[in-house]
């Protein structure tokens, strides 16, 4: 036998011995030899390994997410950006007629300008922003017709939700928290804070209806409403009277007098509408 054939034969005998030893070891540890772990068993092992890896990577991905983790994952980036800008409108951080700087806002939100422009387009369709060629994007200024329409919608949604509410609804606690915040802000003469607490109070009233669609729709209405509030030069004149009115409506609801609370809210909204429309009329005279 030549040397090459001898070495080949020796390697084959050694390999068979190694496989036999591995099989015996597998039987002792697992009750099945590695060589017999085929078909469904092997596929099960592969799926387990892939599952563990995906789970590990999933935890890492969640850990790396930023402040947007509380948003609906089904929303696109542009929609999530639109939500954040809309929230700033509701909080009163952005004023009617204010020019929005793409550079500053994209840096603040840590997003690209292209994503921000898509969010601008969404908010422009909602009537919250307006685009002027060669000038940029501006916060919209509500018209008198839009203010009247906003309050018509508010009466339909809020008064009905309050009328059918029950005192133990979880949203009642958020109404209570909004009233407490407004009282603290009023004491500190923080009228912008009072306005934000007022917005939270009315959003909680809408929550009484237990409708996610109504909540989403009201989010747009609330942003337009806050813009109409921005037309008033004296926020104390607008917000101060309604702190105690909110508290009174809350007490009626807690006492089980939801119908009376709804009637009080309707009168309240009519008074608020007249105040905002008067401010708008004065704005047109200047």
N, C-alpha and C positions, 0 to 999 in steps of 0.2 A: 504494500500500500504506500502510495506517495505521501509525502509530508503534508500536503494541502488537504488530501482526503482524510488523513488521520486527525488533523486539527478540526475539520468540519464535523466529523463523527463525535469527537470529544465534546464539542460545543453543544451538539444536539442532546447528548446524554445529560450534560450539566443543566441544560435548560429544562428538560423534562423533570429532573430531580427538584429544581427550584419551584416549578409549578405545582408538583405534588406536595411539597412542603407548605406552600402558601395555601393550597386547598385544605390541607389538614388543619392548619392554624385557623382558617376561617370557620371550619366546622366547629372547632372547639370554642371559639369566641361567639359566633352568631348562629350556629346551627345550620349554616349553609355556606358552601364554598364560594369564593369570589368568582370562580369561573362559571358557576351556575347562576349568578345574578344577572339574568338577561331579561329581555322582554319587558313585561309590566313592572317587575321589581326594579330594574335599572332605570326605567322612565320615571318611576316614583321617586327614586333617589335624586335624579336630575332636577325634577320639579321642586323637591324640597330645597336643594341647594340654590336654585334660581330664586325661589320664594324668600329664603333667608337673605340673599343678596339684595333683592328688591326692597325688602323691609328695612334693611340697614341703610340703603341709599335713600329711601323715602324719609327716614328720620333725619338724615343729613340735609335733605332738601328743605324739610320744614324748618329746621333750625336756622337755615340761611335766609328764610323769607323776612322781608322788612315789615314796615308798619301796615301793609295792606292785607295782612293775614286774616283780618276780621271781615273782609269783604266776601261777597258771593263769588266762589271760584269760577262760576259760569260766565261772569262778566269779562269782557275784553279789557285790555289795559286802558284803552281810550274811555271806556265806560266807567272804569274805576277812577280815572283822573277827573272825569266829568262829575262824579259823585263828590270828590274832594273839593273841587271848585264850587260846586253847588252848596256844600256845607259852609264854605267861607262866605257865600252870599247870605245864607240863613243866619250866620253868626254876626253879620254886619261888618265883616272885615273888608268887604269890597263895596264901593259906593256907586250909585247911578252915575253914568257918564265917565267913570274912571277908565283910563287906558291901561290895558294889561300888557306888560312887557314879557315877550316870549323868553328872552334871555334870563330875566330874573325869576320868572315862574318855573321854567324848566329846571333851573338850578335848585330852586327851593323844593321842588317835588322830586328831584333827582331822576328826570326822564329826558328823553330826546325831544327835540323841537317838533319832529314829525308826529310823535305820539300826542304831544300837547296840541298841535294844530287839529288833529282828529277830534280831540275832546272839545276844542273850540267850536268845531263844526256841529257837534251834537248839541251843545248848549245854545248855539245860534238858532238851530231848528226849534228849540224850546222857547225861544224868545228872550232868553236870559242874557245873551251877548249879541253884539252887532258887529259886523265887519265892514270897515270903510276902506275902499281901495286906496293904496299908497299911504294909508295912515295907520292901519293896524286894527286891533280888536278892542272893543270898548264894552263896558258893562252897560246893559240896556237901561233906558229910562222908561218906566211904565207910562202908558197913556191913561187918560181919564176913563176911556172905554174898558181898558184892561183892569183897572182898579175896581170898577163896578162889577165886572164879570168875576173877578177873584172873590169878592165878598158874596156874590150870589152862590158861587160854588161852596164857599165856606159854610154858609147857612144850611145848604142842603146836606153837607157831609157832617159837620160838627154837631149841629143841633139834633139831627137824627141819631147819631152815635150816642150822644149824651142821654137822649130820651129813653133809649133802649138799654142803657147800661145798668149794671148791678154793682152795689158798693164794694163787693169783695174782688172785683176784677184787678189783676196785677197792675194794670195801667193806672189805677187810682193812686198807688204808691208813687208812681212817677209824677203824677199831678201834684201830690203832696210835696215831693222833693223840689219841683219847679217853684212852687209857692214859697217854700223856705229859702231857696236861693234868691228869689226876687226880693224878699224882705231884707235879706242881708245886703244885697246890692243897693237897695234903696237907702238903707242906713248909711252906706259908704258913698252915696251919691254917684254910683256907677250905673248910669242910665243905659249904656250900651249892654251891660250885664243884665240889667232888668229886662231889656228887650229880648235878649237871648233866652232868658228864663221864661219869658212869656211865650216865645216860640215853642219851647219844650213843653209847656203846659198844654198848648193847643194840639201839638203832635200826639201827646198822650191821650187827649180826648178822641182823636181819630183812631188810636190803638184800641179803644173800647169796642170798635166794630169788628175786631179780629179778622181784618182783611188785608193781606199783603199787597193786593193790587191798589186798594185805597191808600195805603201807606206810601207806596211808590208814587202814585199820582199826587198825593198831598205834598210830597217832598218838592215837587216842581212848583206847586202853588205857593208853598211856604217861601221858596226863594224869591218868587215874584213879589210876594207880600212884603218881605223884608226890604226889597228895593223900593217899594212904595213908601215904607217908613223912612227910608233914607232921604226922601224929599223934604221932610220936616227939619227945620233948622234947630228946633228945640225938642230934643228927645224926652226931656222930663215932662213936657206938656203932653206928649203922646202916651208915655208909658206909666207915669205915676198913678193916674186914677185906676188903672186896671189891675194893680197888684192886689188891692183889697177886694175888687170884684171877682178876681180869680179865686181868692180865698173863700169868698161867700158861696160861689158856685160849687166849690169842692165840698164845703160843709153840707150843702143841700144834697149832694150826691151821696155822701157818707150816711146821711140820715135817711136814705131811701127815697128821697124826693126828686127822682130823676126828671120827671115831667116839669116840675117847677124850675129845676136847674136848667133845663133846655130852654124854657121861656126866658129866663134871665140871660142866658147866653145869646139868644136872638136879639134882645134889646141891646145887649152889650156890643154885638157886632154891628148893628145899625149905627150906634153912636160912634164906634171906631171908624166906620166907613165915612161918615160925615166929616170927621176930623181930618182924615187923609185927603178926601176930595177938596176940602177947604184949603188945605196946604198946597195942593196941586194947582188950584185956581189962583192962589196968591203967587205961585211960582210963575205962572203965565203972565201975570201983570207986571213982573219986574223986567 
